[in-house]
Amino acid sequence: MTTAIAPSARVLCTVEAAAELLSLGRSTVYELMAAGELPFVKVGRARRIRRTDVDAFAAQLPPQPV
C-alpha cells in the first residue's frame, strides 16, 4: 500500500508541481531554469526542483507596489 504525499511536503518537485506552488505556468518555470534563476537537479532524464529552492526563489522576489 502506498500513501500519496502532498506536493508541499515533497523534497523534490516536478516542474508541474513547482509551477503550481509558484502559481506560474510550466513554460515559465522551464524558462527560469534555463536562465539559471531557478536551480534544478537531473535525476536520469527528469528535471526536479528542490522544495527549498522553490521557497528561496519565491522569497527573493521583490514586492510590487500597489
Chimera marker file (.cmm) of the C-alpha trace (Angstrom):
<marker_set name="trace">
<marker id="1" x="0.000" y="0.000" z="0.000" r="1" g="1" b="0" radius="0.5"/>
<marker id="2" x="1.373" y="3.425" z="-0.917" r="1" g="1" b="0" radius="0.5"/>
<marker id="3" x="0.384" y="6.736" z="0.516" r="1" g="1" b="0" radius="0.5"/>
<marker id="4" x="0.191" y="9.883" z="-1.551" r="1" g="1" b="0" radius="0.5"/>
<marker id="5" x="2.434" y="12.706" z="-0.417" r="1" g="1" b="0" radius="0.5"/>
<marker id="6" x="1.111" y="16.239" z="-0.715" r="1" g="1" b="0" radius="0.5"/>
<marker id="7" x="3.145" y="18.349" z="-3.202" r="1" g="1" b="0" radius="0.5"/>
<marker id="8" x="4.012" y="20.800" z="-0.441" r="1" g="1" b="0" radius="0.5"/>
<marker id="9" x="5.617" y="18.013" z="1.653" r="1" g="1" b="0" radius="0.5"/>
<marker id="10" x="7.918" y="16.657" z="-1.070" r="1" g="1" b="0" radius="0.5"/>
<marker id="11" x="11.652" y="17.261" z="-1.085" r="1" g="1" b="0" radius="0.5"/>
<marker id="12" x="11.875" y="17.257" z="-4.892" r="1" g="1" b="0" radius="0.5"/>
<marker id="13" x="9.152" y="18.725" z="-7.105" r="1" g="1" b="0" radius="0.5"/>
<marker id="14" x="8.341" y="18.098" z="-10.718" r="1" g="1" b="0" radius="0.5"/>
<marker id="15" x="8.253" y="21.126" z="-12.965" r="1" g="1" b="0" radius="0.5"/>
<marker id="16" x="4.469" y="20.949" z="-12.894" r="1" g="1" b="0" radius="0.5"/>
<marker id="17" x="4.368" y="20.834" z="-9.073" r="1" g="1" b="0" radius="0.5"/>
<marker id="18" x="6.825" y="23.739" z="-8.805" r="1" g="1" b="0" radius="0.5"/>
<marker id="19" x="4.723" y="25.737" z="-11.272" r="1" g="1" b="0" radius="0.5"/>
<marker id="20" x="1.639" y="25.076" z="-9.169" r="1" g="1" b="0" radius="0.5"/>
<marker id="21" x="3.412" y="26.082" z="-5.941" r="1" g="1" b="0" radius="0.5"/>
<marker id="22" x="4.640" y="29.310" z="-7.562" r="1" g="1" b="0" radius="0.5"/>
<marker id="23" x="1.356" y="29.998" z="-9.381" r="1" g="1" b="0" radius="0.5"/>
<marker id="24" x="3.249" y="30.164" z="-12.662" r="1" g="1" b="0" radius="0.5"/>
<marker id="25" x="2.951" y="28.370" z="-15.955" r="1" g="1" b="0" radius="0.5"/>
<marker id="26" x="5.033" y="25.297" z="-16.739" r="1" g="1" b="0" radius="0.5"/>
<marker id="27" x="6.799" y="27.108" z="-19.609" r="1" g="1" b="0" radius="0.5"/>
<marker id="28" x="7.746" y="29.968" z="-17.294" r="1" g="1" b="0" radius="0.5"/>
<marker id="29" x="9.339" y="27.527" z="-14.846" r="1" g="1" b="0" radius="0.5"/>
<marker id="30" x="11.349" y="25.960" z="-17.702" r="1" g="1" b="0" radius="0.5"/>
<marker id="31" x="12.470" y="29.462" z="-18.751" r="1" g="1" b="0" radius="0.5"/>
<marker id="32" x="13.550" y="30.286" z="-15.180" r="1" g="1" b="0" radius="0.5"/>
<marker id="33" x="15.504" y="27.020" z="-15.040" r="1" g="1" b="0" radius="0.5"/>
<marker id="34" x="17.188" y="27.711" z="-18.402" r="1" g="1" b="0" radius="0.5"/>
<marker id="35" x="18.144" y="31.231" z="-17.267" r="1" g="1" b="0" radius="0.5"/>
<marker id="36" x="19.692" y="29.859" z="-14.069" r="1" g="1" b="0" radius="0.5"/>
<marker id="37" x="17.223" y="31.715" z="-11.874" r="1" g="1" b="0" radius="0.5"/>
<marker id="38" x="15.635" y="28.544" z="-10.516" r="1" g="1" b="0" radius="0.5"/>
<marker id="39" x="18.136" y="25.779" z="-9.691" r="1" g="1" b="0" radius="0.5"/>
<marker id="40" x="17.254" y="22.187" z="-10.540" r="1" g="1" b="0" radius="0.5"/>
<marker id="41" x="18.741" y="18.710" z="-10.400" r="1" g="1" b="0" radius="0.5"/>
<marker id="42" x="18.608" y="15.995" z="-13.012" r="1" g="1" b="0" radius="0.5"/>
<marker id="43" x="17.604" y="12.515" z="-11.968" r="1" g="1" b="0" radius="0.5"/>
<marker id="44" x="18.166" y="10.425" z="-15.051" r="1" g="1" b="0" radius="0.5"/>
<marker id="45" x="16.432" y="12.376" z="-17.799" r="1" g="1" b="0" radius="0.5"/>
<marker id="46" x="13.991" y="14.058" z="-15.427" r="1" g="1" b="0" radius="0.5"/>
<marker id="47" x="14.451" y="17.545" z="-14.017" r="1" g="1" b="0" radius="0.5"/>
<marker id="48" x="13.445" y="18.056" z="-10.409" r="1" g="1" b="0" radius="0.5"/>
<marker id="49" x="13.435" y="21.211" z="-8.307" r="1" g="1" b="0" radius="0.5"/>
<marker id="50" x="14.215" y="21.129" z="-4.609" r="1" g="1" b="0" radius="0.5"/>
<marker id="51" x="11.375" y="22.439" z="-2.492" r="1" g="1" b="0" radius="0.5"/>
<marker id="52" x="13.885" y="24.642" z="-0.650" r="1" g="1" b="0" radius="0.5"/>
<marker id="53" x="14.887" y="26.216" z="-3.990" r="1" g="1" b="0" radius="0.5"/>
<marker id="54" x="11.223" y="26.887" z="-4.818" r="1" g="1" b="0" radius="0.5"/>
<marker id="55" x="10.780" y="28.583" z="-1.435" r="1" g="1" b="0" radius="0.5"/>
<marker id="56" x="14.045" y="30.557" z="-1.804" r="1" g="1" b="0" radius="0.5"/>
<marker id="57" x="13.059" y="31.738" z="-5.287" r="1" g="1" b="0" radius="0.5"/>
<marker id="58" x="9.683" y="32.952" z="-4.038" r="1" g="1" b="0" radius="0.5"/>
<marker id="59" x="11.270" y="34.669" z="-1.032" r="1" g="1" b="0" radius="0.5"/>
<marker id="60" x="13.741" y="36.655" z="-3.135" r="1" g="1" b="0" radius="0.5"/>
<marker id="61" x="11.080" y="38.127" z="-5.421" r="1" g="1" b="0" radius="0.5"/>
<marker id="62" x="10.702" y="41.852" z="-4.764" r="1" g="1" b="0" radius="0.5"/>
<marker id="63" x="7.266" y="43.052" z="-3.698" r="1" g="1" b="0" radius="0.5"/>
<marker id="64" x="5.422" y="45.106" z="-6.299" r="1" g="1" b="0" radius="0.5"/>
<marker id="65" x="3.978" y="48.493" z="-5.320" r="1" g="1" b="0" radius="0.5"/>
<marker id="66" x="0.222" y="48.671" z="-5.386" r="1" g="1" b="0" radius="0.5"/>
<link id1="1" id2="2" r="1" g="1" b="0" radius="0.2"/>
<link id1="2" id2="3" r="1" g="1" b="0" radius="0.2"/>
<link id1="3" id2="4" r="1" g="1" b="0" radius="0.2"/>
<link id1="4" id2="5" r="1" g="1" b="0" radius="0.2"/>
<link id1="5" id2="6" r="1" g="1" b="0" radius="0.2"/>
<link id1="6" id2="7" r="1" g="1" b="0" radius="0.2"/>
<link id1="7" id2="8" r="1" g="1" b="0" radius="0.2"/>
<link id1="8" id2="9" r="1" g="1" b="0" radius="0.2"/>
<link id1="9" id2="10" r="1" g="1" b="0" radius="0.2"/>
<link id1="10" id2="11" r="1" g="1" b="0" radius="0.2"/>
<link id1="11" id2="12" r="1" g="1" b="0" radius="0.2"/>
<link id1="12" id2="13" r="1" g="1" b="0" radius="0.2"/>
<link id1="13" id2="14" r="1" g="1" b="0" radius="0.2"/>
<link id1="14" id2="15" r="1" g="1" b="0" radius="0.2"/>
<link id1="15" id2="16" r="1" g="1" b="0" radius="0.2"/>
<link id1="16" id2="17" r="1" g="1" b="0" radius="0.2"/>
<link id1="17" id2="18" r="1" g="1" b="0" radius="0.2"/>
<link id1="18" id2="19" r="1" g="1" b="0" radius="0.2"/>
<link id1="19" id2="20" r="1" g="1" b="0" radius="0.2"/>
<link id1="20" id2="21" r="1" g="1" b="0" radius="0.2"/>
<link id1="21" id2="22" r="1" g="1" b="0" radius="0.2"/>
<link id1="22" id2="23" r="1" g="1" b="0" radius="0.2"/>
<link id1="23" id2="24" r="1" g="1" b="0" radius="0.2"/>
<link id1="24" id2="25" r="1" g="1" b="0" radius="0.2"/>
<link id1="25" id2="26" r="1" g="1" b="0" radius="0.2"/>
<link id1="26" id2="27" r="1" g="1" b="0" radius="0.2"/>
<link id1="27" id2="28" r="1" g="1" b="0" radius="0.2"/>
<link id1="28" id2="29" r="1" g="1" b="0" radius="0.2"/>
<link id1="29" id2="30" r="1" g="1" b="0" radius="0.2"/>
<link id1="30" id2="31" r="1" g="1" b="0" radius="0.2"/>
<link id1="31" id2="32" r="1" g="1" b="0" radius="0.2"/>
<link id1="32" id2="33" r="1" g="1" b="0" radius="0.2"/>
<link id1="33" id2="34" r="1" g="1" b="0" radius="0.2"/>
<link id1="34" id2="35" r="1" g="1" b="0" radius="0.2"/>
<link id1="35" id2="36" r="1" g="1" b="0" radius="0.2"/>
<link id1="36" id2="37" r="1" g="1" b="0" radius="0.2"/>
<link id1="37" id2="38" r="1" g="1" b="0" radius="0.2"/>
<link id1="38" id2="39" r="1" g="1" b="0" radius="0.2"/>
<link id1="39" id2="40" r="1" g="1" b="0" radius="0.2"/>
<link id1="40" id2="41" r="1" g="1" b="0" radius="0.2"/>
<link id1="41" id2="42" r="1" g="1" b="0" radius="0.2"/>
<link id1="42" id2="43" r="1" g="1" b="0" radius="0.2"/>
<link id1="43" id2="44" r="1" g="1" b="0" radius="0.2"/>
<link id1="44" id2="45" r="1" g="1" b="0" radius="0.2"/>
<link id1="45" id2="46" r="1" g="1" b="0" radius="0.2"/>
<link id1="46" id2="47" r="1" g="1" b="0" radius="0.2"/>
<link id1="47" id2="48" r="1" g="1" b="0" radius="0.2"/>
<link id1="48" id2="49" r="1" g="1" b="0" radius="0.2"/>
<link id1="49" id2="50" r="1" g="1" b="0" radius="0.2"/>
<link id1="50" id2="51" r="1" g="1" b="0" radius="0.2"/>
<link id1="51" id2="52" r="1" g="1" b="0" radius="0.2"/>
<link id1="52" id2="53" r="1" g="1" b="0" radius="0.2"/>
<link id1="53" id2="54" r="1" g="1" b="0" radius="0.2"/>
<link id1="54" id2="55" r="1" g="1" b="0" radius="0.2"/>
<link id1="55" id2="56" r="1" g="1" b="0" radius="0.2"/>
<link id1="56" id2="57" r="1" g="1" b="0" radius="0.2"/>
<link id1="57" id2="58" r="1" g="1" b="0" radius="0.2"/>
<link id1="58" id2="59" r="1" g="1" b="0" radius="0.2"/>
<link id1="59" id2="60" r="1" g="1" b="0" radius="0.2"/>
<link id1="60" id2="61" r="1" g="1" b="0" radius="0.2"/>
<link id1="61" id2="62" r="1" g="1" b="0" radius="0.2"/>
<link id1="62" id2="63" r="1" g="1" b="0" radius="0.2"/>
<link id1="63" id2="64" r="1" g="1" b="0" radius="0.2"/>
<link id1="64" id2="65" r="1" g="1" b="0" radius="0.2"/>
<link id1="65" id2="66" r="1" g="1" b="0" radius="0.2"/>
</marker_set>
